[in-house]
Amino acid sequence: MPDPLAGAGAETVFNVDTLIRYMGGDAKGRATVAKIVGDACADGDAPLRRVAAALAEQRYDVAGKICHGLRGSLGSLGAKRFARAALAFEEALAEGRVEPLGRLFDDVSTEYHLLLSSAAGWLAQLP
């Protein structure tokens, strides 16, 4: 099976430039995006803890739904690496492939933490 993160180095961890341009590219747009980023990252590790708990309880449908929601909300933040990892995890869940779930969840967790760190750094540099 191919590595779901192969080529991930060329993908972005976090980049809201397109979103800022979409919001007008001005100070008001940047402030709107800052609110979106802050809201999207406000729960910290809580979503991952919910996924881990669902996995431990073999509630794979719940784990998939949580991950899918994260992928949707964080994808707008240019989180291509996270989106790729989350999609690989969701596909394994949907296909009933239990064996790779631990490794795939580790990939999701790694990319999620990179995203949170990058988003926090971006927010910190705002005026």
A tleap script that builds the chain and sets N, CA, C and O, in Angstrom:
source leaprc.protein.ff14SB
mol = sequence {
  NMET PRO ASP PRO LEU ALA GLY ALA GLY ALA
  GLU THR VAL PHE ASN VAL ASP THR LEU ILE
  ARG TYR MET GLY GLY ASP ALA LYS GLY ARG
  ALA THR VAL ALA LYS ILE VAL GLY ASP ALA
  CYS ALA ASP GLY ASP ALA PRO LEU ARG ARG
  VAL ALA ALA ALA LEU ALA GLU GLN ARG TYR
  ASP VAL ALA GLY LYS ILE CYS HIE GLY LEU
  ARG GLY SER LEU GLY SER LEU GLY ALA LYS
  ARG PHE ALA ARG ALA ALA LEU ALA PHE GLU
  GLU ALA LEU ALA GLU GLY ARG VAL GLU PRO
  LEU GLY ARG LEU PHE ASP ASP VAL SER THR
  GLU TYR HIE LEU LEU LEU SER SER ALA ALA
  GLY TRP LEU ALA GLN LEU CPRO
}
set mol.1.N position { 0.843 -1.175 0.000 }
set mol.1.CA position { 0.000 0.000 0.000 }
set mol.1.C position { 0.889 1.240 0.000 }
set mol.1.O position { 1.860 1.293 0.755 }
set mol.2.N position { 0.582 2.235 -0.827 }
set mol.2.CA position { 1.398 3.439 -0.871 }
set mol.2.C position { 1.258 4.256 0.410 }
set mol.2.O position { 0.239 4.206 1.098 }
set mol.3.N position { 2.300 5.000 0.700 }
set mol.3.CA position { 2.302 5.865 1.872 }
set mol.3.C position { 1.361 7.034 1.619 }
set mol.3.O position { 1.561 7.775 0.657 }
set mol.4.N position { 0.324 7.225 2.465 }
set mol.4.CA position { -0.647 8.289 2.226 }
set mol.4.C position { -0.045 9.680 2.341 }
set mol.4.O position { -0.631 10.648 1.856 }
set mol.5.N position { 1.118 9.794 2.977 }
set mol.5.CA position { 1.742 11.108 3.115 }
set mol.5.C position { 2.888 11.301 2.130 }
set mol.5.O position { 3.601 12.301 2.210 }
set mol.6.N position { 3.080 10.369 1.208 }
set mol.6.CA position { 4.128 10.530 0.204 }
set mol.6.C position { 3.856 11.818 -0.563 }
set mol.6.O position { 2.728 12.080 -0.982 }
set mol.7.N position { 4.873 12.594 -0.735 }
set mol.7.CA position { 4.710 13.867 -1.422 }
set mol.7.C position { 4.170 14.957 -0.525 }
set mol.7.O position { 3.892 16.060 -0.994 }
set mol.8.N position { 4.016 14.671 0.753 }
set mol.8.CA position { 3.437 15.656 1.667 }
set mol.8.C position { 4.331 16.869 1.839 }
set mol.8.O position { 3.846 17.955 2.160 }
set mol.9.N position { 5.638 16.700 1.630 }
set mol.9.CA position { 6.539 17.835 1.781 }
set mol.9.C position { 6.202 18.970 0.843 }
set mol.9.O position { 6.453 20.132 1.165 }
set mol.10.N position { 5.636 18.656 -0.319 }
set mol.10.CA position { 5.277 19.679 -1.284 }
set mol.10.C position { 3.931 20.320 -0.956 }
set mol.10.O position { 3.572 21.335 -1.552 }
set mol.11.N position { 3.200 19.756 -0.038 }
set mol.11.CA position { 1.899 20.286 0.333 }
set mol.11.C position { 2.040 21.171 1.563 }
set mol.11.O position { 3.004 21.064 2.320 }
set mol.12.N position { 1.078 22.030 1.740 }
set mol.12.CA position { 1.160 22.984 2.829 }
set mol.12.C position { 0.582 22.446 4.126 }
set mol.12.O position { -0.374 21.671 4.135 }
set mol.13.N position { 1.187 22.878 5.214 }
set mol.13.CA position { 0.682 22.577 6.549 }
set mol.13.C position { -0.431 23.569 6.875 }
set mol.13.O position { -1.462 23.197 7.437 }
set mol.14.N position { -0.214 24.827 6.517 }
set mol.14.CA position { -1.160 25.899 6.846 }
set mol.14.C position { -0.854 27.083 5.938 }
set mol.14.O position { 0.287 27.541 5.877 }
set mol.15.N position { -1.854 27.573 5.243 }
set mol.15.CA position { -1.656 28.742 4.392 }
set mol.15.C position { -3.020 29.349 4.110 }
set mol.15.O position { -3.843 28.767 3.404 }
set mol.16.N position { -3.243 30.518 4.669 }
set mol.16.CA position { -4.544 31.172 4.519 }
set mol.16.C position { -4.513 32.315 3.501 }
set mol.16.O position { -5.440 33.124 3.452 }
set mol.17.N position { -3.463 32.387 2.697 }
set mol.17.CA position { -3.357 33.467 1.712 }
set mol.17.C position { -4.565 33.506 0.778 }
set mol.17.O position { -5.113 34.578 0.523 }
set mol.18.N position { -4.979 32.360 0.271 }
set mol.18.CA position { -6.123 32.316 -0.634 }
set mol.18.C position { -7.392 32.758 0.083 }
set mol.18.O position { -8.202 33.498 -0.476 }
set mol.19.N position { -7.560 32.308 1.305 }
set mol.19.CA position { -8.739 32.689 2.083 }
set mol.19.C position { -8.742 34.196 2.340 }
set mol.19.O position { -9.792 34.834 2.262 }
set mol.20.N position { -7.591 34.762 2.643 }
set mol.20.CA position { -7.504 36.206 2.867 }
set mol.20.C position { -7.861 36.968 1.593 }
set mol.20.O position { -8.588 37.960 1.638 }
set mol.21.N position { -7.346 36.499 0.459 }
set mol.21.CA position { -7.702 37.148 -0.814 }
set mol.21.C position { -9.205 37.040 -1.062 }
set mol.21.O position { -9.833 38.001 -1.506 }
set mol.22.N position { -9.776 35.880 -0.780 }
set mol.22.CA position { -11.210 35.673 -0.958 }
set mol.22.C position { -12.015 36.634 -0.076 }
set mol.22.O position { -13.092 37.087 -0.467 }
set mol.23.N position { -11.499 36.937 1.091 }
set mol.23.CA position { -12.183 37.827 2.033 }
set mol.23.C position { -11.899 39.301 1.742 }
set mol.23.O position { -12.313 40.171 2.509 }
set mol.24.N position { -11.212 39.586 0.666 }
set mol.24.CA position { -10.993 40.970 0.263 }
set mol.24.C position { -9.553 41.414 0.317 }
set mol.24.O position { -9.211 42.446 -0.262 }
set mol.25.N position { -8.701 40.675 0.989 }
set mol.25.CA position { -7.271 40.987 1.017 }
set mol.25.C position { -6.900 42.217 1.820 }
set mol.25.O position { -5.750 42.654 1.774 }
set mol.26.N position { -7.828 42.778 2.542 }
set mol.26.CA position { -7.549 43.982 3.323 }
set mol.26.C position { -7.511 43.649 4.819 }
set mol.26.O position { -7.596 42.484 5.210 }
set mol.27.N position { -7.382 44.680 5.638 }
set mol.27.CA position { -7.305 44.471 7.090 }
set mol.27.C position { -8.568 43.800 7.628 }
set mol.27.O position { -8.491 42.948 8.514 }
set mol.28.N position { -9.727 44.182 7.095 }
set mol.28.CA position { -10.974 43.572 7.551 }
set mol.28.C position { -10.995 42.082 7.187 }
set mol.28.O position { -11.391 41.248 8.001 }
set mol.29.N position { -10.576 41.758 5.985 }
set mol.29.CA position { -10.509 40.362 5.563 }
set mol.29.C position { -9.537 39.556 6.407 }
set mol.29.O position { -9.822 38.421 6.788 }
set mol.30.N position { -8.385 40.153 6.696 }
set mol.30.CA position { -7.392 39.480 7.537 }
set mol.30.C position { -7.956 39.243 8.939 }
set mol.30.O position { -7.724 38.187 9.527 }
set mol.31.N position { -8.687 40.205 9.472 }
set mol.31.CA position { -9.292 40.044 10.796 }
set mol.31.C position { -10.343 38.936 10.783 }
set mol.31.O position { -10.450 38.165 11.737 }
set mol.32.N position { -11.108 38.861 9.713 }
set mol.32.CA position { -12.110 37.794 9.582 }
set mol.32.C position { -11.430 36.434 9.548 }
set mol.32.O position { -11.868 35.492 10.209 }
set mol.33.N position { -10.359 36.341 8.772 }
set mol.33.CA position { -9.621 35.081 8.685 }
set mol.33.C position { -8.991 34.735 10.033 }
set mol.33.O position { -8.967 33.569 10.427 }
set mol.34.N position { -8.485 35.740 10.737 }
set mol.34.CA position { -7.903 35.482 12.066 }
set mol.34.C position { -8.964 34.893 12.995 }
set mol.34.O position { -8.666 33.997 13.784 }
set mol.35.N position { -10.188 35.387 12.908 }
set mol.35.CA position { -11.273 34.830 13.729 }
set mol.35.C position { -11.573 33.397 13.314 }
set mol.35.O position { -11.769 32.534 14.170 }
set mol.36.N position { -11.610 33.134 12.015 }
set mol.36.CA position { -11.858 31.777 11.517 }
set mol.36.C position { -10.770 30.825 12.012 }
set mol.36.O position { -11.062 29.723 12.477 }
set mol.37.N position { -9.519 31.258 11.907 }
set mol.37.CA position { -8.393 30.424 12.351 }
set mol.37.C position { -8.485 30.172 13.852 }
set mol.37.O position { -8.343 29.038 14.309 }
set mol.38.N position { -8.720 31.227 14.607 }
set mol.38.CA position { -8.832 31.080 16.057 }
set mol.38.C position { -9.948 30.140 16.457 }
set mol.38.O position { -9.775 29.291 17.332 }
set mol.39.N position { -11.095 30.295 15.814 }
set mol.39.CA position { -12.233 29.420 16.113 }
set mol.39.C position { -11.946 27.970 15.731 }
set mol.39.O position { -12.288 27.045 16.468 }
set mol.40.N position { -11.313 27.780 14.571 }
set mol.40.CA position { -11.038 26.421 14.092 }
set mol.40.C position { -10.053 25.682 14.989 }
set mol.40.O position { -10.090 24.455 15.080 }
set mol.41.N position { -9.182 26.422 15.643 }
set mol.41.CA position { -8.142 25.795 16.460 }
set mol.41.C position { -8.431 25.879 17.964 }
set mol.41.O position { -7.644 25.397 18.777 }
set mol.42.N position { -9.553 26.488 18.325 }
set mol.42.CA position { -9.852 26.757 19.731 }
set mol.42.C position { -9.951 25.509 20.595 }
set mol.42.O position { -9.633 25.555 21.783 }
set mol.43.N position { -10.380 24.411 20.023 }
set mol.43.CA position { -10.569 23.190 20.813 }
set mol.43.C position { -9.280 22.431 21.066 }
set mol.43.O position { -9.285 21.434 21.788 }
set mol.44.N position { -8.171 22.883 20.485 }
set mol.44.CA position { -6.892 22.209 20.713 }
set mol.44.C position { -6.966 20.728 20.394 }
set mol.44.O position { -7.409 20.339 19.314 }
set mol.45.N position { -6.528 19.901 21.339 }
set mol.45.CA position { -6.474 18.452 21.153 }
set mol.45.C position { -7.805 17.735 21.382 }
set mol.45.O position { -7.898 16.527 21.162 }
set mol.46.N position { -8.816 18.449 21.812 }
set mol.46.CA position { -10.088 17.799 22.147 }
set mol.46.C position { -10.646 16.946 20.999 }
set mol.46.O position { -11.088 15.824 21.246 }
set mol.47.N position { -10.641 17.441 19.747 }
set mol.47.CA position { -11.171 16.582 18.676 }
set mol.47.C position { -10.364 15.291 18.503 }
set mol.47.O position { -10.941 14.232 18.257 }
set mol.48.N position { -9.058 15.370 18.627 }
set mol.48.CA position { -8.235 14.161 18.502 }
set mol.48.C position { -8.502 13.196 19.646 }
set mol.48.O position { -8.511 11.981 19.453 }
set mol.49.N position { -8.717 13.735 20.829 }
set mol.49.CA position { -9.038 12.860 21.971 }
set mol.49.C position { -10.368 12.147 21.739 }
set mol.49.O position { -10.526 10.986 22.118 }
set mol.50.N position { -11.324 12.839 21.116 }
set mol.50.CA position { -12.610 12.203 20.804 }
set mol.50.C position { -12.439 11.101 19.756 }
set mol.50.O position { -13.067 10.046 19.849 }
set mol.51.N position { -11.591 11.352 18.763 }
set mol.51.CA position { -11.328 10.320 17.749 }
set mol.51.C position { -10.650 9.120 18.406 }
set mol.51.O position { -11.032 7.977 18.156 }
set mol.52.N position { -9.649 9.375 19.241 }
set mol.52.CA position { -8.935 8.284 19.917 }
set mol.52.C position { -9.887 7.471 20.788 }
set mol.52.O position { -9.810 6.243 20.813 }
set mol.53.N position { -10.778 8.146 21.496 }
set mol.53.CA position { -11.741 7.436 22.337 }
set mol.53.C position { -12.683 6.587 21.474 }
set mol.53.O position { -12.983 5.444 21.820 }
set mol.54.N position { -13.141 7.139 20.366 }
set mol.54.CA position { -14.021 6.379 19.478 }
set mol.54.C position { -13.294 5.160 18.909 }
set mol.54.O position { -13.882 4.085 18.789 }
set mol.55.N position { -12.024 5.323 18.560 }
set mol.55.CA position { -11.240 4.186 18.064 }
set mol.55.C position { -11.116 3.116 19.141 }
set mol.55.O position { -11.307 1.930 18.872 }
set mol.56.N position { -10.798 3.537 20.352 }
set mol.56.CA position { -10.627 2.582 21.452 }
set mol.56.C position { -11.912 1.804 21.711 }
set mol.56.O position { -11.871 0.639 22.105 }
set mol.57.N position { -13.045 2.451 21.490 }
set mol.57.CA position { -14.344 1.808 21.699 }
set mol.57.C position { -14.860 1.141 20.421 }
set mol.57.O position { -15.989 0.651 20.383 }
set mol.58.N position { -14.040 1.124 19.392 }
set mol.58.CA position { -14.372 0.544 18.086 }
set mol.58.C position { -15.634 1.157 17.485 }
set mol.58.O position { -16.404 0.484 16.799 }
set mol.59.N position { -15.828 2.427 17.752 }
set mol.59.CA position { -16.936 3.176 17.148 }
set mol.59.C position { -16.357 3.910 15.930 }
set mol.59.O position { -16.182 5.129 15.937 }
set mol.60.N position { -16.073 3.139 14.908 }
set mol.60.CA position { -15.360 3.650 13.747 }
set mol.60.C position { -16.166 4.697 12.978 }
set mol.60.O position { -15.593 5.614 12.389 }
set mol.61.N position { -17.481 4.562 12.983 }
set mol.61.CA position { -18.306 5.554 12.309 }
set mol.61.C position { -18.177 6.921 12.979 }
set mol.61.O position { -18.128 7.949 12.304 }
set mol.62.N position { -18.124 6.923 14.302 }
set mol.62.CA position { -17.976 8.179 15.047 }
set mol.62.C position { -16.600 8.774 14.791 }
set mol.62.O position { -16.483 9.977 14.561 }
set mol.63.N position { -15.552 7.950 14.827 }
set mol.63.CA position { -14.194 8.427 14.552 }
set mol.63.C position { -14.130 9.050 13.163 }
set mol.63.O position { -13.518 10.102 12.975 }
set mol.64.N position { -14.759 8.402 12.198 }
set mol.64.CA position { -14.758 8.918 10.831 }
set mol.64.C position { -15.492 10.241 10.703 }
set mol.64.O position { -15.036 11.143 9.999 }
set mol.65.N position { -16.625 10.360 11.380 }
set mol.65.CA position { -17.397 11.606 11.312 }
set mol.65.C position { -16.628 12.773 11.927 }
set mol.65.O position { -16.625 13.876 11.380 }
set mol.66.N position { -15.985 12.534 13.050 }
set mol.66.CA position { -15.209 13.597 13.697 }
set mol.66.C position { -14.062 14.018 12.785 }
set mol.66.O position { -13.834 15.208 12.568 }
set mol.67.N position { -13.352 13.044 12.261 }
set mol.67.CA position { -12.219 13.338 11.386 }
set mol.67.C position { -12.683 14.060 10.123 }
set mol.67.O position { -12.026 14.990 9.655 }
set mol.68.N position { -13.801 13.632 9.582 }
set mol.68.CA position { -14.340 14.269 8.384 }
set mol.68.C position { -14.682 15.738 8.651 }
set mol.68.O position { -14.404 16.608 7.825 }
set mol.69.N position { -15.280 16.000 9.797 }
set mol.69.CA position { -15.596 17.373 10.164 }
set mol.69.C position { -14.352 18.236 10.306 }
set mol.69.O position { -14.329 19.390 9.879 }
set mol.70.N position { -13.322 17.665 10.909 }
set mol.70.CA position { -12.058 18.389 11.035 }
set mol.70.C position { -11.466 18.687 9.665 }
set mol.70.O position { -11.004 19.796 9.397 }
set mol.71.N position { -11.489 17.681 8.809 }
set mol.71.CA position { -10.924 17.859 7.464 }
set mol.71.C position { -11.649 18.973 6.733 }
set mol.71.O position { -11.024 19.787 6.053 }
set mol.72.N position { -12.960 19.009 6.871 }
set mol.72.CA position { -13.730 20.055 6.206 }
set mol.72.C position { -13.440 21.439 6.754 }
set mol.72.O position { -13.244 22.385 5.991 }
set mol.73.N position { -13.414 21.560 8.060 }
set mol.73.CA position { -13.204 22.882 8.648 }
set mol.73.C position { -11.769 23.362 8.501 }
set mol.73.O position { -11.536 24.552 8.293 }
set mol.74.N position { -10.814 22.465 8.606 }
set mol.74.CA position { -9.414 22.872 8.536 }
set mol.74.C position { -8.892 22.935 7.109 }
set mol.74.O position { -7.872 23.572 6.845 }
set mol.75.N position { -9.579 22.282 6.200 }
set mol.75.CA position { -9.151 22.327 4.802 }
set mol.75.C position { -9.170 23.732 4.236 }
set mol.75.O position { -8.359 24.062 3.371 }
set mol.76.N position { -10.084 24.567 4.712 }
set mol.76.CA position { -10.152 25.948 4.227 }
set mol.76.C position { -8.958 26.772 4.684 }
set mol.76.O position { -8.750 27.888 4.210 }
set mol.77.N position { -8.178 26.224 5.600 }
set mol.77.CA position { -6.997 26.924 6.098 }
set mol.77.C position { -5.738 26.497 5.330 }
set mol.77.O position { -4.618 26.703 5.797 }
set mol.78.N position { -5.932 25.917 4.182 }
set mol.78.CA position { -4.800 25.490 3.369 }
set mol.78.C position { -4.050 24.320 3.967 }
set mol.78.O position { -2.865 24.135 3.689 }
set mol.79.N position { -4.719 23.535 4.778 }
set mol.79.CA position { -4.088 22.419 5.490 }
set mol.79.C position { -4.089 21.167 4.619 }
set mol.79.O position { -4.748 20.177 4.938 }
set mol.80.N position { -3.353 21.221 3.526 }
set mol.80.CA position { -3.385 20.115 2.571 }
set mol.80.C position { -2.785 18.838 3.137 }
set mol.80.O position { -3.276 17.745 2.854 }
set mol.81.N position { -1.742 18.961 3.925 }
set mol.81.CA position { -1.135 17.760 4.504 }
set mol.81.C position { -2.084 17.099 5.495 }
set mol.81.O position { -2.228 15.876 5.508 }
set mol.82.N position { -2.729 17.913 6.323 }
set mol.82.CA position { -3.708 17.359 7.259 }
set mol.82.C position { -4.853 16.708 6.485 }
set mol.82.O position { -5.282 15.602 6.816 }
set mol.83.N position { -5.341 17.392 5.463 }
set mol.83.CA position { -6.453 16.858 4.680 }
set mol.83.C position { -6.090 15.518 4.053 }
set mol.83.O position { -6.915 14.605 4.019 }
set mol.84.N position { -4.871 15.395 3.561 }
set mol.84.CA position { -4.440 14.132 2.953 }
set mol.84.C position { -4.403 13.019 4.007 }
set mol.84.O position { -4.878 11.911 3.759 }
set mol.85.N position { -3.840 13.315 5.177 }
set mol.85.CA position { -3.760 12.315 6.248 }
set mol.85.C position { -5.154 11.928 6.732 }
set mol.85.O position { -5.440 10.750 6.945 }
set mol.86.N position { -6.013 12.920 6.904 }
set mol.86.CA position { -7.376 12.653 7.374 }
set mol.86.C position { -8.156 11.820 6.365 }
set mol.86.O position { -8.896 10.914 6.746 }
set mol.87.N position { -7.994 12.121 5.089 }
set mol.87.CA position { -8.695 11.360 4.063 }
set mol.87.C position { -8.242 9.902 4.048 }
set mol.87.O position { -9.066 8.996 3.921 }
set mol.88.N position { -6.943 9.675 4.177 }
set mol.88.CA position { -6.434 8.294 4.214 }
set mol.88.C position { -7.023 7.544 5.412 }
set mol.88.O position { -7.392 6.375 5.295 }
set mol.89.N position { -7.110 8.212 6.551 }
set mol.89.CA position { -7.690 7.626 7.754 }
set mol.89.C position { -9.174 7.314 7.535 }
set mol.89.O position { -9.638 6.218 7.848 }
set mol.90.N position { -9.908 8.287 6.996 }
set mol.90.CA position { -11.337 8.095 6.733 }
set mol.90.C position { -11.588 6.956 5.752 }
set mol.90.O position { -12.517 6.168 5.928 }
set mol.91.N position { -10.759 6.875 4.722 }
set mol.91.CA position { -10.930 5.799 3.737 }
set mol.91.C position { -10.709 4.432 4.372 }
set mol.91.O position { -11.455 3.492 4.099 }
set mol.92.N position { -9.689 4.318 5.215 }
set mol.92.CA position { -9.446 3.040 5.897 }
set mol.92.C position { -10.642 2.675 6.781 }
set mol.92.O position { -11.060 1.518 6.821 }
set mol.93.N position { -11.183 3.654 7.480 }
set mol.93.CA position { -12.360 3.408 8.307 }
set mol.93.C position { -13.540 2.944 7.454 }
set mol.93.O position { -14.205 1.963 7.785 }
set mol.94.N position { -13.790 3.646 6.372 }
set mol.94.CA position { -14.932 3.337 5.514 }
set mol.94.C position { -14.806 1.957 4.872 }
set mol.94.O position { -15.805 1.281 4.628 }
set mol.95.N position { -13.567 1.550 4.602 }
set mol.95.CA position { -13.321 0.259 3.966 }
set mol.95.C position { -13.179 -0.872 4.979 }
set mol.95.O position { -13.008 -2.030 4.596 }
set mol.96.N position { -13.249 -0.544 6.265 }
set mol.96.CA position { -13.139 -1.561 7.304 }
set mol.96.C position { -11.725 -2.096 7.492 }
set mol.96.O position { -11.540 -3.188 8.028 }
set mol.97.N position { -10.734 -1.337 7.057 }
set mol.97.CA position { -9.335 -1.750 7.233 }
set mol.97.C position { -8.857 -1.281 8.608 }
set mol.97.O position { -8.438 -0.135 8.765 }
set mol.98.N position { -8.920 -2.153 9.582 }
set mol.98.CA position { -8.606 -1.808 10.963 }
set mol.98.C position { -7.096 -1.804 11.213 }
set mol.98.O position { -6.602 -1.001 12.005 }
set mol.99.N position { -6.373 -2.683 10.553 }
set mol.99.CA position { -4.936 -2.855 10.804 }
set mol.99.C position { -4.139 -1.551 10.688 }
set mol.99.O position { -3.306 -1.295 11.558 }
set mol.100.N position { -4.345 -0.715 9.667 }
set mol.100.CA position { -3.518 0.491 9.565 }
set mol.100.C position { -4.025 1.688 10.361 }
set mol.100.O position { -3.419 2.758 10.303 }
set mol.101.N position { -5.122 1.537 11.103 }
set mol.101.CA position { -5.729 2.699 11.748 }
set mol.101.C position { -4.804 3.392 12.739 }
set mol.101.O position { -4.784 4.621 12.807 }
set mol.102.N position { -4.037 2.622 13.508 }
set mol.102.CA position { -3.127 3.241 14.474 }
set mol.102.C position { -2.107 4.129 13.793 }
set mol.102.O position { -1.882 5.264 14.215 }
set mol.103.N position { -1.492 3.619 12.744 }
set mol.103.CA position { -0.487 4.397 12.006 }
set mol.103.C position { -1.132 5.598 11.334 }
set mol.103.O position { -0.586 6.701 11.369 }
set mol.104.N position { -2.287 5.389 10.723 }
set mol.104.CA position { -2.963 6.494 10.046 }
set mol.104.C position { -3.425 7.563 11.029 }
set mol.104.O position { -3.363 8.754 10.726 }
set mol.105.N position { -3.887 7.145 12.201 }
set mol.105.CA position { -4.279 8.127 13.214 }
set mol.105.C position { -3.049 8.895 13.705 }
set mol.105.O position { -3.136 10.094 13.969 }
set mol.106.N position { -1.911 8.220 13.830 }
set mol.106.CA position { -0.672 8.919 14.191 }
set mol.106.C position { -0.336 9.984 13.154 }
set mol.106.O position { 0.092 11.083 13.506 }
set mol.107.N position { -0.529 9.661 11.874 }
set mol.107.CA position { -0.293 10.646 10.807 }
set mol.107.C position { -1.236 11.831 10.944 }
set mol.107.O position { -0.821 12.981 10.806 }
set mol.108.N position { -2.509 11.548 11.217 }
set mol.108.CA position { -3.495 12.616 11.406 }
set mol.108.C position { -3.079 13.491 12.585 }
set mol.108.O position { -3.103 14.719 12.496 }
set mol.109.N position { -2.703 12.863 13.670 }
set mol.109.CA position { -2.308 13.591 14.873 }
set mol.109.C position { -1.080 14.472 14.622 }
set mol.109.O position { -1.037 15.628 15.041 }
set mol.110.N position { -0.091 13.914 13.937 }
set mol.110.CA position { 1.119 14.686 13.625 }
set mol.110.C position { 0.781 15.917 12.799 }
set mol.110.O position { 1.215 17.027 13.107 }
set mol.111.N position { 0.007 15.708 11.754 }
set mol.111.CA position { -0.347 16.829 10.881 }
set mol.111.C position { -1.249 17.842 11.594 }
set mol.111.O position { -1.139 19.045 11.358 }
set mol.112.N position { -2.124 17.365 12.450 }
set mol.112.CA position { -2.996 18.259 13.212 }
set mol.112.C position { -2.169 19.154 14.133 }
set mol.112.O position { -2.417 20.356 14.231 }
set mol.113.N position { -1.194 18.560 14.800 }
set mol.113.CA position { -0.354 19.352 15.705 }
set mol.113.C position { 0.522 20.341 14.939 }
set mol.113.O position { 0.741 21.460 15.404 }
set mol.114.N position { 1.021 19.942 13.779 }
set mol.114.CA position { 1.772 20.886 12.944 }
set mol.114.C position { 0.881 22.049 12.531 }
set mol.114.O position { 1.303 23.205 12.548 }
set mol.115.N position { -0.343 21.736 12.163 }
set mol.115.CA position { -1.300 22.759 11.766 }
set mol.115.C position { -1.588 23.713 12.924 }
set mol.115.O position { -1.553 24.931 12.749 }
set mol.116.N position { -1.871 23.164 14.104 }
set mol.116.CA position { -2.140 24.021 15.264 }
set mol.116.C position { -0.963 24.932 15.563 }
set mol.116.O position { -1.142 26.115 15.850 }
set mol.117.N position { 0.228 24.385 15.496 }
set mol.117.CA position { 1.436 25.173 15.760 }
set mol.117.C position { 1.609 26.279 14.721 }
set mol.117.O position { 1.908 27.423 15.065 }
set mol.118.N position { 1.422 25.933 13.460 }
set mol.118.CA position { 1.556 26.930 12.394 }
set mol.118.C position { 0.495 28.008 12.510 }
set mol.118.O position { 0.783 29.190 12.324 }
set mol.119.N position { -0.726 27.606 12.817 }
set mol.119.CA position { -1.812 28.574 12.971 }
set mol.119.C position { -1.542 29.502 14.153 }
set mol.119.O position { -1.771 30.707 14.058 }
set mol.120.N position { -1.065 28.957 15.248 }
set mol.120.CA position { -0.742 29.778 16.420 }
set mol.120.C position { 0.365 30.771 16.082 }
set mol.120.O position { 0.315 31.929 16.497 }
set mol.121.N position { 1.357 30.317 15.334 }
set mol.121.CA position { 2.438 31.214 14.919 }
set mol.121.C position { 1.916 32.332 14.024 }
set mol.121.O position { 2.315 33.488 14.166 }
set mol.122.N position { 1.031 31.986 13.112 }
set mol.122.CA position { 0.450 33.004 12.225 }
set mol.122.C position { -0.362 34.012 13.026 }
set mol.122.O position { -0.249 35.218 12.807 }
set mol.123.N position { -1.182 33.520 13.956 }
set mol.123.CA position { -1.976 34.424 14.785 }
set mol.123.C position { -1.089 35.328 15.635 }
set mol.123.O position { -1.398 36.506 15.816 }
set mol.124.N position { -0.003 34.792 16.151 }
set mol.124.CA position { 0.899 35.555 17.026 }
set mol.124.C position { 1.584 36.708 16.290 }
set mol.124.O position { 1.917 37.722 16.904 }
set mol.125.N position { 1.794 36.559 14.986 }
set mol.125.CA position { 2.498 37.611 14.254 }
set mol.125.C position { 1.572 38.703 13.748 }
set mol.125.O position { 2.039 39.681 13.165 }
set mol.126.N position { 0.264 38.557 13.958 }
set mol.126.CA position { -0.672 39.590 13.523 }
set mol.126.C position { -0.537 40.830 14.396 }
set mol.126.O position { -0.246 40.740 15.588 }
set mol.127.N position { -0.756 41.992 13.779 }
set mol.127.CA position { -0.677 43.235 14.577 }
set mol.127.C position { -1.805 43.336 15.582 }
set mol.127.O position { -1.884 44.314 16.326 }
savepdb mol mol.pdb
quit
